[in-house]
Amino acid sequence: MVRPVQERDTGLRPFYEPEDPKFDIIAIHGIGAHPDDTWVQKTEDGTKINWLQNHEMLPAIVPNARIMRYGYPSAWFGSEMVSARVLDIASSLLRALQFKRQECSDRPIIFIAHCFGGVVLMRALSLSSHLKDDRRKVFESTMGIAFFSTPFRGTTSDFTSRLVAAAVAKYEDEVDTSVLQTLGADDQLLEGIMTEFDA
């Protein structure tokens, strides 16, 4: 069972902060996931290791990077269901980055985006590229992106319909399918985000 995303889990949270960081690494989780647990692997003995935070993992490879994750309410079914849209989450991400990077707005950024987090990131960067204020610095400072399982061309309708049917069977009217529709192979919003991002 996925841990619900509480208010305290949202926004930017540093996992690793060196004394003099040269660049930022920012991880964005997917839909229906927890912003901290997404990056955790459970070992055979039951120990949980966050590969973005564990000093023997990513921080050991890039010791001069500040590593953070961005969290947003992501439940699309059940009592914790939210109805946030891609644009809302992308705009909140830009505001959080603008605030957190006030003193280092030109510092290079590398993003790590999982599933729906990749769609949010593409929308945020497209939005940032057209802004005239400090939020444009996010677009200008982005040096690299690692996408994990981001549905660039959408998911199959068969997969989506099976997922929705399973959720509806268990949660009845506590299901918001609008987010899943965004991930559909023929969704106009996703196609528009991809077109904007490719431009």
Secondary structure, 3 states (H helix, E strand, C coil): CCCCCCHHHCEEEEEECCCCCCEEEEEECCCCCCCCHHHEEECCCCCEEECCCCCCCHHHHCCCEEEEEEECCCCCECCCCCCCCHHHHHHHHHHHHHHHCHHHCCCCEEEEEECHHHHHHHHHHHHHHCCCCCCHHHHHHEEEEEEECCCCCCECHHHHHHHHHHHHHHHCCCECCHHHHHCECCCHHHHHHHHHHHC
